[in-house]
Amino acid sequence: MASELGFGDSTVGAWETGERFPDGFALENISIYTGLTPCRLFCEQSARCLPGQCRLLTSRA
């Protein structure tokens, strides 16, 4: 996944271990790659989220 999204293995590894969190641009790309909304990826209560109510915002800063 790292190479397909253009990130280094160490960057993705840091996300996986909780050392770092993807920025808005990376989070948007992960969502597109997986077909999941940010809420589905990270929110513990995502099963109860309604479309359009996701509190995690992405931006291309």
N, CA, C and O atoms as a Maestro MAE file, in Angstrom:
{
 s_m_m2io_version
 :::
 2.0.0
}

f_m_ct {
 s_m_title
 :::
 protein
 m_atom[244] {
  # First column is atom index #
  i_m_mmod_type
  r_m_x_coord
  r_m_y_coord
  r_m_z_coord
  i_m_residue_number
  s_m_chain_name
  s_m_pdb_residue_name
  s_m_pdb_atom_name
  i_m_atomic_number
  :::
  1 25 0.829 -1.176 0.000 1 A "MET " " N  " 7
  2 3 0.000 0.000 0.000 1 A "MET " " CA " 6
  3 2 0.880 1.249 0.000 1 A "MET " " C  " 6
  4 15 0.586 2.212 -0.708 1 A "MET " " O  " 8
  5 25 1.945 1.241 0.778 2 A "ALA " " N  " 7
  6 3 2.798 2.428 0.883 2 A "ALA " " CA " 6
  7 2 3.274 2.889 -0.485 2 A "ALA " " C  " 6
  8 15 3.137 4.063 -0.828 2 A "ALA " " O  " 8
  9 25 3.830 1.978 -1.263 3 A "SER " " N  " 7
  10 3 4.364 2.374 -2.571 3 A "SER " " CA " 6
  11 2 3.257 2.789 -3.540 3 A "SER " " C  " 6
  12 15 3.452 3.694 -4.351 3 A "SER " " O  " 8
  13 25 2.107 2.139 -3.462 4 A "GLU " " N  " 7
  14 3 0.997 2.501 -4.350 4 A "GLU " " CA " 6
  15 2 0.468 3.897 -4.057 4 A "GLU " " C  " 6
  16 15 -0.025 4.575 -4.959 4 A "GLU " " O  " 8
  17 25 0.564 4.335 -2.800 5 A "LEU " " N  " 7
  18 3 0.095 5.666 -2.425 5 A "LEU " " CA " 6
  19 2 1.201 6.714 -2.452 5 A "LEU " " C  " 6
  20 15 0.945 7.905 -2.272 5 A "LEU " " O  " 8
  21 25 2.438 6.259 -2.677 6 A "GLY " " N  " 7
  22 3 3.544 7.187 -2.757 6 A "GLY " " CA " 6
  23 2 4.174 7.547 -1.424 6 A "GLY " " C  " 6
  24 15 4.826 8.585 -1.312 6 A "GLY " " O  " 8
  25 25 3.993 6.711 -0.413 7 A "PHE " " N  " 7
  26 3 4.582 6.949 0.898 7 A "PHE " " CA " 6
  27 2 5.627 5.890 1.180 7 A "PHE " " C  " 6
  28 15 5.576 4.790 0.630 7 A "PHE " " O  " 8
  29 25 6.578 6.229 2.043 8 A "GLY " " N  " 7
  30 3 7.603 5.277 2.417 8 A "GLY " " CA " 6
  31 2 7.066 4.234 3.384 8 A "GLY " " C  " 6
  32 15 6.099 4.478 4.106 8 A "GLY " " O  " 8
  33 25 7.705 3.070 3.391 9 A "ASP " " N  " 7
  34 3 7.300 2.016 4.317 9 A "ASP " " CA " 6
  35 2 7.386 2.469 5.766 9 A "ASP " " C  " 6
  36 15 6.541 2.103 6.583 9 A "ASP " " O  " 8
  37 25 8.403 3.263 6.090 10 A "SER " " N  " 7
  38 3 8.558 3.715 7.479 10 A "SER " " CA " 6
  39 2 7.427 4.663 7.886 10 A "SER " " C  " 6
  40 15 7.013 4.669 9.045 10 A "SER " " O  " 8
  41 25 6.927 5.462 6.941 11 A "THR " " N  " 7
  42 3 5.809 6.360 7.231 11 A "THR " " CA " 6
  43 2 4.557 5.563 7.548 11 A "THR " " C  " 6
  44 15 3.880 5.826 8.542 11 A "THR " " O  " 8
  45 25 4.252 4.589 6.703 12 A "VAL " " N  " 7
  46 3 3.069 3.762 6.934 12 A "VAL " " CA " 6
  47 2 3.248 2.946 8.216 12 A "VAL " " C  " 6
  48 15 2.291 2.752 8.966 12 A "VAL " " O  " 8
  49 25 4.448 2.476 8.466 13 A "GLY " " N  " 7
  50 3 4.719 1.747 9.701 13 A "GLY " " CA " 6
  51 2 4.457 2.602 10.926 13 A "GLY " " C  " 6
  52 15 3.924 2.112 11.921 13 A "GLY " " O  " 8
  53 25 4.826 3.877 10.866 14 A "ALA " " N  " 7
  54 3 4.574 4.792 11.984 14 A "ALA " " CA " 6
  55 2 3.073 5.008 12.177 14 A "ALA " " C  " 6
  56 15 2.615 5.159 13.309 14 A "ALA " " O  " 8
  57 25 2.310 5.025 11.097 15 A "TRP " " N  " 7
  58 3 0.851 5.129 11.225 15 A "TRP " " CA " 6
  59 2 0.303 3.883 11.897 15 A "TRP " " C  " 6
  60 15 -0.544 3.966 12.787 15 A "TRP " " O  " 8
  61 25 0.785 2.739 11.470 16 A "GLU " " N  " 7
  62 3 0.276 1.469 11.984 16 A "GLU " " CA " 6
  63 2 0.566 1.294 13.472 16 A "GLU " " C  " 6
  64 15 -0.237 0.699 14.192 16 A "GLU " " O  " 8
  65 25 1.706 1.808 13.941 17 A "THR " " N  " 7
  66 3 2.073 1.651 15.344 17 A "THR " " CA " 6
  67 2 1.574 2.794 16.222 17 A "THR " " C  " 6
  68 15 1.739 2.759 17.442 17 A "THR " " O  " 8
  69 25 0.972 3.796 15.615 18 A "GLY " " N  " 7
  70 3 0.455 4.929 16.372 18 A "GLY " " CA " 6
  71 2 1.488 5.994 16.691 18 A "GLY " " C  " 6
  72 15 1.198 6.927 17.440 18 A "GLY " " O  " 8
  73 25 2.691 5.872 16.136 19 A "GLU " " N  " 7
  74 3 3.722 6.883 16.354 19 A "GLU " " CA " 6
  75 2 3.379 8.189 15.651 19 A "GLU " " C  " 6
  76 15 3.719 9.270 16.132 19 A "GLU " " O  " 8
  77 25 2.707 8.083 14.511 20 A "ARG " " N  " 7
  78 3 2.286 9.241 13.730 20 A "ARG " " CA " 6
  79 2 0.871 8.986 13.231 20 A "ARG " " C  " 6
  80 15 0.379 7.857 13.243 20 A "ARG " " O  " 8
  81 25 0.228 10.071 12.790 21 A "PHE " " N  " 7
  82 3 -1.112 9.986 12.222 21 A "PHE " " CA " 6
  83 2 -1.060 10.618 10.837 21 A "PHE " " C  " 6
  84 15 -0.413 11.651 10.658 21 A "PHE " " O  " 8
  85 25 -1.727 10.022 9.856 22 A "PRO " " N  " 7
  86 3 -1.714 10.601 8.509 22 A "PRO " " CA " 6
  87 2 -2.280 12.014 8.503 22 A "PRO " " C  " 6
  88 15 -3.247 12.298 9.211 22 A "PRO " " O  " 8
  89 25 -1.688 12.897 7.713 23 A "ASP " " N  " 7
  90 3 -2.247 14.238 7.569 23 A "ASP " " CA " 6
  91 2 -3.482 14.174 6.673 23 A "ASP " " C  " 6
  92 15 -3.842 13.105 6.179 23 A "ASP " " O  " 8
  93 25 -4.113 15.297 6.470 24 A "GLY " " N  " 7
  94 3 -5.353 15.331 5.694 24 A "GLY " " CA " 6
  95 2 -5.207 14.795 4.285 24 A "GLY " " C  " 6
  96 15 -6.080 14.075 3.801 24 A "GLY " " O  " 8
  97 25 -4.109 15.140 3.618 25 A "PHE " " N  " 7
  98 3 -3.871 14.667 2.260 25 A "PHE " " CA " 6
  99 2 -3.707 13.153 2.238 25 A "PHE " " C  " 6
  100 15 -4.304 12.471 1.405 25 A "PHE " " O  " 8
  101 25 -2.895 12.627 3.160 26 A "ALA " " N  " 7
  102 3 -2.684 11.179 3.228 26 A "ALA " " CA " 6
  103 2 -3.972 10.459 3.592 26 A "ALA " " C  " 6
  104 15 -4.283 9.412 3.025 26 A "ALA " " O  " 8
  105 25 -4.721 11.017 4.536 27 A "LEU " " N  " 7
  106 3 -5.968 10.396 4.961 27 A "LEU " " CA " 6
  107 2 -6.970 10.320 3.806 27 A "LEU " " C  " 6
  108 15 -7.677 9.325 3.644 27 A "LEU " " O  " 8
  109 25 -7.017 11.373 3.020 28 A "GLU " " N  " 7
  110 3 -7.904 11.376 1.847 28 A "GLU " " CA " 6
  111 2 -7.490 10.281 0.859 28 A "GLU " " C  " 6
  112 15 -8.335 9.557 0.333 28 A "GLU " " O  " 8
  113 25 -6.185 10.168 0.614 29 A "ASN " " N  " 7
  114 3 -5.695 9.138 -0.308 29 A "ASN " " CA " 6
  115 2 -5.950 7.729 0.218 29 A "ASN " " C  " 6
  116 15 -6.299 6.838 -0.556 29 A "ASN " " O  " 8
  117 25 -5.781 7.517 1.512 30 A "ILE " " N  " 7
  118 3 -6.063 6.208 2.113 30 A "ILE " " CA " 6
  119 2 -7.542 5.878 1.962 30 A "ILE " " C  " 6
  120 15 -7.900 4.740 1.655 30 A "ILE " " O  " 8
  121 25 -8.393 6.860 2.176 31 A "SER " " N  " 7
  122 3 -9.841 6.647 2.041 31 A "SER " " CA " 6
  123 2 -10.210 6.257 0.615 31 A "SER " " C  " 6
  124 15 -11.004 5.342 0.400 31 A "SER " " O  " 8
  125 25 -9.634 6.949 -0.349 32 A "ILE " " N  " 7
  126 3 -9.901 6.631 -1.753 32 A "ILE " " CA " 6
  127 2 -9.376 5.242 -2.084 32 A "ILE " " C  " 6
  128 15 -10.067 4.458 -2.734 32 A "ILE " " O  " 8
  129 25 -8.166 4.931 -1.646 33 A "TYR " " N  " 7
  130 3 -7.535 3.635 -1.928 33 A "TYR " " CA " 6
  131 2 -8.352 2.474 -1.355 33 A "TYR " " C  " 6
  132 15 -8.548 1.456 -2.018 33 A "TYR " " O  " 8
  133 25 -8.826 2.639 -0.115 34 A "THR " " N  " 7
  134 3 -9.563 1.556 0.545 34 A "THR " " CA " 6
  135 2 -11.058 1.566 0.239 34 A "THR " " C  " 6
  136 15 -11.739 0.558 0.424 34 A "THR " " O  " 8
  137 25 -11.566 2.707 -0.228 35 A "GLY " " N  " 7
  138 3 -13.001 2.823 -0.449 35 A "GLY " " CA " 6
  139 2 -13.783 3.043 0.838 35 A "GLY " " C  " 6
  140 15 -15.003 2.879 0.866 35 A "GLY " " O  " 8
  141 25 -13.078 3.416 1.908 36 A "LEU " " N  " 7
  142 3 -13.717 3.642 3.204 36 A "LEU " " CA " 6
  143 2 -13.620 5.118 3.577 36 A "LEU " " C  " 6
  144 15 -12.644 5.785 3.235 36 A "LEU " " O  " 8
  145 25 -14.624 5.621 4.275 37 A "THR " " N  " 7
  146 3 -14.572 6.995 4.762 37 A "THR " " CA " 6
  147 2 -13.589 7.067 5.923 37 A "THR " " C  " 6
  148 15 -13.289 6.044 6.538 37 A "THR " " O  " 8
  149 25 -13.079 8.267 6.235 38 A "PRO " " N  " 7
  150 3 -12.202 8.391 7.400 38 A "PRO " " CA " 6
  151 2 -12.852 7.865 8.681 38 A "PRO " " C  " 6
  152 15 -12.180 7.269 9.522 38 A "PRO " " O  " 8
  153 25 -14.140 8.083 8.824 39 A "CYS " " N  " 7
  154 3 -14.828 7.569 10.016 39 A "CYS " " CA " 6
  155 2 -14.741 6.042 10.080 39 A "CYS " " C  " 6
  156 15 -14.468 5.481 11.141 39 A "CYS " " O  " 8
  157 25 -14.964 5.392 8.989 40 A "ARG " " N  " 7
  158 3 -14.894 3.923 8.964 40 A "ARG " " CA " 6
  159 2 -13.487 3.441 9.279 40 A "ARG " " C  " 6
  160 15 -13.318 2.360 9.843 40 A "ARG " " O  " 8
  161 25 -12.480 4.220 8.927 41 A "LEU " " N  " 7
  162 3 -11.101 3.827 9.185 41 A "LEU " " CA " 6
  163 2 -10.691 4.023 10.646 41 A "LEU " " C  " 6
  164 15 -9.957 3.200 11.194 41 A "LEU " " O  " 8
  165 25 -11.153 5.095 11.279 42 A "PHE " " N  " 7
  166 3 -10.598 5.471 12.574 42 A "PHE " " CA " 6
  167 2 -11.581 5.652 13.729 42 A "PHE " " C  " 6
  168 15 -11.160 5.603 14.885 42 A "PHE " " O  " 8
  169 25 -12.820 5.852 13.476 43 A "CYS " " N  " 7
  170 3 -13.783 6.136 14.548 43 A "CYS " " CA " 6
  171 2 -14.331 4.841 15.137 43 A "CYS " " C  " 6
  172 15 -14.832 3.987 14.406 43 A "CYS " " O  " 8
  173 25 -14.236 4.694 16.453 44 A "GLU " " N  " 7
  174 3 -14.736 3.491 17.113 44 A "GLU " " CA " 6
  175 2 -16.246 3.327 16.948 44 A "GLU " " C  " 6
  176 15 -16.759 2.209 16.981 44 A "GLU " " O  " 8
  177 25 -16.946 4.424 16.775 45 A "GLN " " N  " 7
  178 3 -18.399 4.380 16.660 45 A "GLN " " CA " 6
  179 2 -18.854 4.553 15.215 45 A "GLN " " C  " 6
  180 15 -19.981 4.983 14.967 45 A "GLN " " O  " 8
  181 25 -17.995 4.223 14.272 46 A "SER " " N  " 7
  182 3 -18.289 4.480 12.867 46 A "SER " " CA " 6
  183 2 -19.511 3.748 12.355 46 A "SER " " C  " 6
  184 15 -20.156 4.213 11.415 46 A "SER " " O  " 8
  185 25 -19.845 2.616 12.948 47 A "ALA " " N  " 7
  186 3 -21.023 1.882 12.494 47 A "ALA " " CA " 6
  187 2 -22.292 2.698 12.713 47 A "ALA " " C  " 6
  188 15 -23.301 2.477 12.043 47 A "ALA " " O  " 8
  189 25 -22.240 3.641 13.651 48 A "ARG " " N  " 7
  190 3 -23.412 4.471 13.939 48 A "ARG " " CA " 6
  191 2 -23.388 5.813 13.228 48 A "ARG " " C  " 6
  192 15 -24.343 6.583 13.317 48 A "ARG " " O  " 8
  193 25 -22.286 6.099 12.515 49 A "CYS " " N  " 7
  194 3 -22.181 7.374 11.787 49 A "CYS " " CA " 6
  195 2 -23.123 7.365 10.584 49 A "CYS " " C  " 6
  196 15 -23.252 6.359 9.886 49 A "CYS " " O  " 8
  197 25 -23.753 8.466 10.364 50 A "LEU " " N  " 7
  198 3 -24.597 8.632 9.191 50 A "LEU " " CA " 6
  199 2 -23.805 9.372 8.127 50 A "LEU " " C  " 6
  200 15 -22.929 10.173 8.454 50 A "LEU " " O  " 8
  201 25 -24.100 9.116 6.853 51 A "PRO " " N  " 7
  202 3 -23.389 9.827 5.794 51 A "PRO " " CA " 6
  203 2 -23.446 11.339 6.017 51 A "PRO " " C  " 6
  204 15 -24.498 11.882 6.353 51 A "PRO " " O  " 8
  205 25 -22.330 12.002 5.833 52 A "GLY " " N  " 7
  206 3 -22.273 13.449 5.998 52 A "GLY " " CA " 6
  207 2 -22.024 13.913 7.422 52 A "GLY " " C  " 6
  208 15 -21.882 15.112 7.661 52 A "GLY " " O  " 8
  209 25 -21.968 12.978 8.381 53 A "GLN " " N  " 7
  210 3 -21.757 13.376 9.769 53 A "GLN " " CA " 6
  211 2 -20.344 13.087 10.266 53 A "GLN " " C  " 6
  212 15 -20.076 13.227 11.460 53 A "GLN " " O  " 8
  213 25 -19.462 12.699 9.405 54 A "CYS " " N  " 7
  214 3 -18.098 12.383 9.811 54 A "CYS " " CA " 6
  215 2 -17.429 13.621 10.377 54 A "CYS " " C  " 6
  216 15 -17.446 14.680 9.749 54 A "CYS " " O  " 8
  217 25 -16.850 13.499 11.541 55 A "ARG " " N  " 7
  218 3 -16.192 14.626 12.199 55 A "ARG " " CA " 6
  219 2 -14.718 14.745 11.810 55 A "ARG " " C  " 6
  220 15 -14.072 15.743 12.131 55 A "ARG " " O  " 8
  221 25 -14.185 13.737 11.123 56 A "LEU " " N  " 7
  222 3 -12.810 13.813 10.661 56 A "LEU " " CA " 6
  223 2 -12.790 14.517 9.316 56 A "LEU " " C  " 6
  224 15 -13.387 14.039 8.351 56 A "LEU " " O  " 8
  225 25 -12.114 15.639 9.251 57 A "LEU " " N  " 7
  226 3 -12.084 16.418 8.018 57 A "LEU " " CA " 6
  227 2 -10.760 16.237 7.319 57 A "LEU " " C  " 6
  228 15 -9.719 16.113 7.965 57 A "LEU " " O  " 8
  229 25 -10.793 16.222 6.020 58 A "THR " " N  " 7
  230 3 -9.557 16.158 5.245 58 A "THR " " CA " 6
  231 2 -9.379 17.458 4.507 58 A "THR " " C  " 6
  232 15 -10.348 18.144 4.181 58 A "THR " " O  " 8
  233 25 -8.139 17.792 4.248 59 A "SER " " N  " 7
  234 3 -7.856 19.002 3.482 59 A "SER " " CA " 6
  235 2 -6.584 18.789 2.690 59 A "SER " " C  " 6
  236 15 -5.770 17.925 3.019 59 A "SER " " O  " 8
  237 25 -6.422 19.560 1.674 60 A "ARG " " N  " 7
  238 3 -5.205 19.517 0.863 60 A "ARG " " CA " 6
  239 2 -4.366 20.734 1.191 60 A "ARG " " C  " 6
  240 15 -4.155 21.603 0.344 60 A "ARG " " O  " 8
  241 25 -3.889 20.793 2.423 61 A "ALA " " N  " 7
  242 3 -3.113 21.950 2.893 61 A "ALA " " CA " 6
  243 2 -1.739 21.992 2.287 61 A "ALA " " C  " 6
  244 15 -0.963 22.901 2.580 61 A "ALA " " O  " 8
  :::
 }
 m_bond[243] {
  # First column is bond index #
  i_m_from
  i_m_to
  i_m_order
  :::
  1 1 2 1
  2 2 3 1
  3 3 4 2
  4 3 5 1
  5 5 6 1
  6 6 7 1
  7 7 8 2
  8 7 9 1
  9 9 10 1
  10 10 11 1
  11 11 12 2
  12 11 13 1
  13 13 14 1
  14 14 15 1
  15 15 16 2
  16 15 17 1
  17 17 18 1
  18 18 19 1
  19 19 20 2
  20 19 21 1
  21 21 22 1
  22 22 23 1
  23 23 24 2
  24 23 25 1
  25 25 26 1
  26 26 27 1
  27 27 28 2
  28 27 29 1
  29 29 30 1
  30 30 31 1
  31 31 32 2
  32 31 33 1
  33 33 34 1
  34 34 35 1
  35 35 36 2
  36 35 37 1
  37 37 38 1
  38 38 39 1
  39 39 40 2
  40 39 41 1
  41 41 42 1
  42 42 43 1
  43 43 44 2
  44 43 45 1
  45 45 46 1
  46 46 47 1
  47 47 48 2
  48 47 49 1
  49 49 50 1
  50 50 51 1
  51 51 52 2
  52 51 53 1
  53 53 54 1
  54 54 55 1
  55 55 56 2
  56 55 57 1
  57 57 58 1
  58 58 59 1
  59 59 60 2
  60 59 61 1
  61 61 62 1
  62 62 63 1
  63 63 64 2
  64 63 65 1
  65 65 66 1
  66 66 67 1
  67 67 68 2
  68 67 69 1
  69 69 70 1
  70 70 71 1
  71 71 72 2
  72 71 73 1
  73 73 74 1
  74 74 75 1
  75 75 76 2
  76 75 77 1
  77 77 78 1
  78 78 79 1
  79 79 80 2
  80 79 81 1
  81 81 82 1
  82 82 83 1
  83 83 84 2
  84 83 85 1
  85 85 86 1
  86 86 87 1
  87 87 88 2
  88 87 89 1
  89 89 90 1
  90 90 91 1
  91 91 92 2
  92 91 93 1
  93 93 94 1
  94 94 95 1
  95 95 96 2
  96 95 97 1
  97 97 98 1
  98 98 99 1
  99 99 100 2
  100 99 101 1
  101 101 102 1
  102 102 103 1
  103 103 104 2
  104 103 105 1
  105 105 106 1
  106 106 107 1
  107 107 108 2
  108 107 109 1
  109 109 110 1
  110 110 111 1
  111 111 112 2
  112 111 113 1
  113 113 114 1
  114 114 115 1
  115 115 116 2
  116 115 117 1
  117 117 118 1
  118 118 119 1
  119 119 120 2
  120 119 121 1
  121 121 122 1
  122 122 123 1
  123 123 124 2
  124 123 125 1
  125 125 126 1
  126 126 127 1
  127 127 128 2
  128 127 129 1
  129 129 130 1
  130 130 131 1
  131 131 132 2
  132 131 133 1
  133 133 134 1
  134 134 135 1
  135 135 136 2
  136 135 137 1
  137 137 138 1
  138 138 139 1
  139 139 140 2
  140 139 141 1
  141 141 142 1
  142 142 143 1
  143 143 144 2
  144 143 145 1
  145 145 146 1
  146 146 147 1
  147 147 148 2
  148 147 149 1
  149 149 150 1
  150 150 151 1
  151 151 152 2
  152 151 153 1
  153 153 154 1
  154 154 155 1
  155 155 156 2
  156 155 157 1
  157 157 158 1
  158 158 159 1
  159 159 160 2
  160 159 161 1
  161 161 162 1
  162 162 163 1
  163 163 164 2
  164 163 165 1
  165 165 166 1
  166 166 167 1
  167 167 168 2
  168 167 169 1
  169 169 170 1
  170 170 171 1
  171 171 172 2
  172 171 173 1
  173 173 174 1
  174 174 175 1
  175 175 176 2
  176 175 177 1
  177 177 178 1
  178 178 179 1
  179 179 180 2
  180 179 181 1
  181 181 182 1
  182 182 183 1
  183 183 184 2
  184 183 185 1
  185 185 186 1
  186 186 187 1
  187 187 188 2
  188 187 189 1
  189 189 190 1
  190 190 191 1
  191 191 192 2
  192 191 193 1
  193 193 194 1
  194 194 195 1
  195 195 196 2
  196 195 197 1
  197 197 198 1
  198 198 199 1
  199 199 200 2
  200 199 201 1
  201 201 202 1
  202 202 203 1
  203 203 204 2
  204 203 205 1
  205 205 206 1
  206 206 207 1
  207 207 208 2
  208 207 209 1
  209 209 210 1
  210 210 211 1
  211 211 212 2
  212 211 213 1
  213 213 214 1
  214 214 215 1
  215 215 216 2
  216 215 217 1
  217 217 218 1
  218 218 219 1
  219 219 220 2
  220 219 221 1
  221 221 222 1
  222 222 223 1
  223 223 224 2
  224 223 225 1
  225 225 226 1
  226 226 227 1
  227 227 228 2
  228 227 229 1
  229 229 230 1
  230 230 231 1
  231 231 232 2
  232 231 233 1
  233 233 234 1
  234 234 235 1
  235 235 236 2
  236 235 237 1
  237 237 238 1
  238 238 239 1
  239 239 240 2
  240 239 241 1
  241 241 242 1
  242 242 243 1
  243 243 244 2
  :::
 }
}
